[in-house]
């Protein structure tokens, strides 16, 4: 069994990374630019940035924990006797060099947030912070299974794109469900319709693009790390992949409903003509006549918010599966090594 000492910090690190990337993506592309932002999202933004700082702090704590755990694995020493070999792990191993880049990027994120806090509306600041967060994601791939193929290899780049797209999608859902929608969705106030519809439409476009990247990279990773249906069913790694795939498909179903049904109805609530409905939207509403607007846009907005909360819970479970996979030997490797029973082995490098 995988030690909880491995999985929990890794899970929290992935959640925090996804949330921080979600904040930056929403701030750049989902939330309207000033001056609209100040009046409509002022309190929400303050809470987002406060939790962004907490998220970076959690990443730093988890990254530090990961160093000690990996040093214990590499040396076979106990936790309390591993301190003398930390310099060796840091400066003489691939993991150590990648770890230094990761912790530097995370610390720079925290310092930049504090030093340039008054310029948080600046596009330059936001893009710079997003590049730093993307660097953290890249180091996750550079210290995981994908790094076996070498630095900047196709498997490593694909894994990075997979993690980055998942973080954009999942992090955006976290931000919407925890901060944005609870603040702006007011079912009894039609004046909020343009704001809700705008946020939903912009996020739906970004999420659709991210889901496409997640799906393509997931297929590649499946062939790379599983290899066969037999390995899929006969290894712990494969079973986790099945669970992760199931969660992904559920997420896609919820996302498709929101994209092709909820978002167009919210647009109509905000004043867009129903004649602009797409083919998929018209088909869906024909099969489910009860979901039509019927003058009650507030009900549609509430349903959209509940759906996003369910998606958020699913993305949390999906990231748990991702954390588990990072500490399991890939099914293809188990097959090659003759470990068909799927028992976990120590991590590489």
C-alpha positions in Angstrom: 0.0 0.0 0.0 1.1 3.6 -0.7 2.0 5.4 2.5 -0.3 8.3 3.5 3.0 10.2 4.1 3.4 10.2 0.3 -0.1 10.8 -0.9 -1.6 13.5 1.3 1.1 16.1 0.8 1.2 15.3 -2.9 -2.6 15.7 -3.1 -2.6 19.0 -1.2 0.2 20.2 -3.4 -1.8 19.4 -6.6 -4.9 21.0 -5.2 -3.0 24.1 -4.2 -1.3 24.4 -7.5 -4.6 24.0 -9.4 -6.3 26.6 -7.2 -3.5 29.1 -7.7 -3.5 28.6 -11.5 -7.3 28.8 -11.4 -7.1 32.2 -9.6 -4.7 33.6 -12.2 -6.6 32.2 -15.2 -9.9 33.6 -13.9 -8.4 36.9 -13.1 -6.9 37.2 -16.6 -9.8 35.8 -18.7 -12.9 35.3 -16.7 -13.4 38.3 -14.4 -14.0 41.6 -16.3 -11.1 44.1 -16.2 -11.3 47.3 -14.2 -13.3 49.4 -13.6 -16.1 46.8 -13.7 -14.1 44.6 -11.4 -13.9 47.0 -8.5 -17.6 47.5 -8.2 -18.8 43.9 -9.0 -16.0 41.7 -7.7 -14.1 43.7 -5.1 -14.8 41.5 -2.0 -14.5 38.4 -4.1 -11.0 39.3 -5.4 -9.8 40.2 -1.9 -10.8 36.7 -0.7 -9.3 35.1 -3.8 -5.9 36.7 -3.3 -5.9 35.9 0.4 -6.4 32.2 -0.3 -4.0 32.4 -3.2 -1.3 33.3 -0.7 -2.4 30.4 1.6 -2.3 28.1 -1.4 1.3 29.1 -2.2 2.2 28.5 1.5 0.7 25.1 1.3 2.7 24.3 -1.8 5.9 25.3 -0.1 5.1 23.2 3.0 4.2 20.2 0.8 7.3 20.6 -1.4 9.5 20.7 1.8 7.8 17.6 3.1 8.4 15.9 -0.3 12.1 16.5 0.0 12.3 14.7 3.3 10.2 11.8 2.1 12.2 11.4 -1.0 15.5 11.6 0.9 14.2 8.8 3.2 13.3 6.7 0.2 16.7 7.2 -1.5 18.8 6.6 1.6 16.8 4.0 3.4 17.4 6.0 6.6 14.9 7.0 9.2 13.2 10.4 9.0 15.3 11.8 11.9 18.6 10.6 10.6 18.2 11.9 7.0 19.4 15.5 7.6 23.1 14.8 6.9 22.3 13.5 3.5 20.0 16.3 2.4 22.9 18.2 0.6 23.7 15.1 -1.4 20.0 14.7 -2.4 19.8 18.4 -3.3 23.0 18.9 -5.3 23.8 15.4 -6.7 20.5 14.0 -7.8 18.1 14.9 -10.6 15.3 15.2 -8.1 17.3 17.6 -6.0 18.0 20.0 -8.9 14.3 19.9 -9.9 13.3 20.5 -6.3 15.4 23.6 -6.1 13.8 25.1 -9.1 10.3 24.2 -7.7 10.9 25.8 -4.3 12.5 28.8 -5.9 9.4 29.4 -8.1 7.1 28.9 -5.2 9.0 31.4 -3.0 9.1 33.9 -5.8 5.3 33.5 -6.2 4.9 34.4 -2.5 7.3 37.3 -2.6 5.8 38.7 -5.8 2.3 38.5 -4.2 3.5 40.6 -1.3 5.8 43.0 -3.0 3.6 43.8 -6.0 0.3 43.4 -4.3 -0.9 46.9 -5.4 -0.4 45.9 -9.0 -2.6 42.8 -9.0 -4.8 44.2 -11.8 -1.8 44.5 -14.1 -1.8 42.1 -17.0 2.0 41.9 -16.8 1.9 40.9 -13.1 -0.7 38.3 -13.7 1.1 36.7 -16.7 4.3 36.7 -14.7 2.7 34.9 -11.8 1.1 32.4 -14.3 4.5 31.7 -15.8 5.8 31.0 -12.3 2.9 28.7 -11.5 3.5 26.9 -14.9 7.1 26.4 -13.9 6.0 24.7 -10.7 3.8 22.4 -12.8 6.7 21.7 -15.0 8.8 20.6 -12.1 6.1 18.2 -11.1 6.4 16.5 -14.4 10.2 16.7 -14.3 10.3 14.7 -11.1 7.7 12.1 -11.8 7.3 9.1 -14.1 7.6 11.2 -17.2 11.1 12.2 -16.4 12.3 8.7 -17.0 12.4 9.5 -20.7 14.7 12.5 -20.1 14.4 16.2 -19.6 12.2 18.0 -22.2 11.2 14.7 -23.7 7.8 14.2 -25.3 6.5 12.2 -22.3 7.6 14.9 -19.9 6.1 17.8 -22.0 2.9 15.8 -22.5 2.6 15.2 -18.7 3.2 18.9 -18.1 0.5 19.9 -20.6 -1.9 17.4 -18.9 -1.2 18.8 -15.5 -1.4 22.4 -16.7 -4.7 21.9 -18.5 -6.2 20.0 -15.5 -5.1 22.8 -13.2 -6.7 25.5 -15.5 -10.0 23.5 -15.7 -10.0 22.2 -12.1 -8.6 25.4 -10.5 -11.2 27.5 -12.4 -13.9 25.3 -11.0 -12.6 25.7 -7.5 -12.5 29.5 -7.9 -16.0 29.6 -9.4 -17.6 27.4 -6.7 -15.8 28.9 -3.7 -15.6 32.6 -4.5 -17.2 33.9 -7.7 -20.6 32.2 -8.0 -21.6 32.5 -4.3 -21.0 36.2 -4.6 -22.7 37.0 -7.9 -25.5 34.5 -8.2 -28.6 36.2 -6.8 -31.7 34.3 -8.1 -34.1 37.1 -7.2 -32.1 39.9 -8.7 -32.3 40.0 -12.6 -29.7 42.8 -12.5 -27.0 40.2 -11.9 -27.9 38.3 -15.1 -25.2 39.9 -17.3 -22.5 39.3 -14.7 -23.4 35.7 -14.2 -23.8 35.0 -17.9 -20.5 36.7 -18.7 -18.5 34.7 -16.2 -20.2 31.4 -17.2 -19.6 32.0 -20.9 -15.9 33.0 -20.6 -15.1 30.2 -18.2 -16.9 27.7 -20.5 -14.7 28.7 -23.4 -11.5 28.2 -21.5 -12.7 25.0 -19.9 -13.6 23.5 -23.3 -10.1 24.2 -24.6 -8.5 22.7 -21.4 -10.7 19.6 -21.5 -9.5 18.9 -25.1 -5.9 19.0 -24.0 -6.6 16.8 -21.0 -8.3 14.2 -23.2 -5.5 14.1 -25.8 -2.7 13.9 -23.3 -4.6 11.4 -21.2 -4.8 9.0 -24.2 -1.0 9.4 -24.8 -0.3 8.8 -21.1 -2.5 5.8 -21.1 -0.6 4.1 -23.9 2.7 5.2 -22.3 2.1 4.0 -18.7 -0.5 1.2 -19.1 0.0 -0.3 -22.5 -2.6 -3.0 -22.5 -6.1 -3.8 -21.2 -4.6 -6.7 -19.3 -2.3 -4.4 -17.4 -5.2 -2.0 -16.8 -7.1 -4.6 -14.9 -4.3 -6.4 -13.2 -2.3 -3.6 -11.6 -3.0 -1.0 -8.9 -1.9 1.6 -11.3 -4.4 0.5 -13.9 -7.3 0.4 -11.4 -6.5 4.0 -10.3 -6.4 5.0 -14.0 -9.9 3.4 -14.4 -11.2 5.4 -11.4 -9.6 8.6 -12.7 -11.1 8.0 -16.2 -14.6 7.5 -14.6 -14.3 10.8 -12.7 -13.1 12.5 -15.9 -16.1 11.2 -17.9 -18.5 12.4 -15.2 -16.9 15.8 -15.3 -17.1 16.0 -19.1 -20.9 15.2 -18.9 -21.5 17.9 -16.4 -19.3 20.4 -18.3 -21.1 19.6 -21.6 -24.5 20.2 -20.0 -23.4 23.5 -18.7 -21.7 24.5 -21.9 -24.5 23.6 -24.3 -27.5 24.2 -22.0 -26.9 26.3 -18.9 -24.6 28.9 -20.5 -27.0 29.6 -23.5 -29.9 29.9 -21.0 -27.9 32.2 -18.8 -27.1 34.3 -22.0 -30.9 34.5 -22.7 -31.5 35.6 -19.1 -29.0 38.4 -19.7 -30.8 39.5 -22.9 -29.4 37.4 -25.7 -32.0 36.2 -28.2 -33.0 32.5 -28.1 -32.5 32.4 -31.9 -28.8 32.3 -31.4 -29.0 28.8 -29.8 -26.6 26.3 -31.3 -27.7 22.9 -32.8 -26.6 20.9 -29.7 -28.5 23.3 -27.4 -31.7 23.1 -29.4 -31.5 19.3 -29.4 -30.8 19.1 -25.7 -33.7 21.5 -24.8 -36.0 19.5 -27.1 -35.2 16.3 -25.2 -35.4 18.0 -21.8 -38.2 20.6 -22.1 -38.2 21.4 -18.4 -34.8 23.0 -18.5 -36.0 25.9 -20.7 -35.7 29.4 -19.3 -39.4 30.1 -19.0 -38.7 33.5 -17.5 -36.9 32.1 -14.5 -33.3 32.9 -15.0 -32.5 32.8 -11.3 -33.4 29.1 -11.2 -31.0 28.4 -14.1 -28.2 30.3 -12.3 -28.8 28.4 -9.1 -28.7 25.1 -11.0 -25.5 26.2 -12.8 -23.9 27.0 -9.4 -24.9 23.6 -7.9 -23.5 21.8 -11.0 -20.2 23.6 -10.7 -20.0 22.6 -7.0 -20.5 18.9 -8.0 -17.8 19.3 -10.7 -15.5 20.8 -8.0 -16.0 17.8 -5.8 -15.2 15.5 -8.8 -12.1 17.4 -9.6 -10.9 17.0 -6.0 -11.3 13.3 -6.4 -9.6 13.3 -9.8 -6.5 15.1 -8.3 -6.4 12.5 -5.5 -6.2 9.8 -8.2 -3.4 11.8 -9.8 -1.5 12.0 -6.5 -1.9 8.2 -6.1 -0.6 7.5 -9.6 2.5 9.6 -8.9 3.5 7.1 -6.2 2.6 3.9 -8.1 4.8 2.1 -10.6 3.2 2.3 -14.1 1.5 -0.8 -15.2 3.6 -1.2 -18.3 6.8 -1.2 -16.1 5.3 -3.7 -13.8 4.6 -6.0 -16.7 8.1 -5.6 -18.1 9.7 -6.3 -14.7 7.5 -9.4 -14.1 5.5 -7.8 -11.2 2.0 -8.6 -12.6 0.5 -8.5 -9.2 0.7 -4.7 -9.2 2.6 -4.3 -5.9 4.1 -0.9 -5.6 7.8 -0.3 -5.8 10.0 2.5 -4.7 10.0 5.6 -6.9 12.8 6.3 -9.3 15.4 8.9 -8.9 
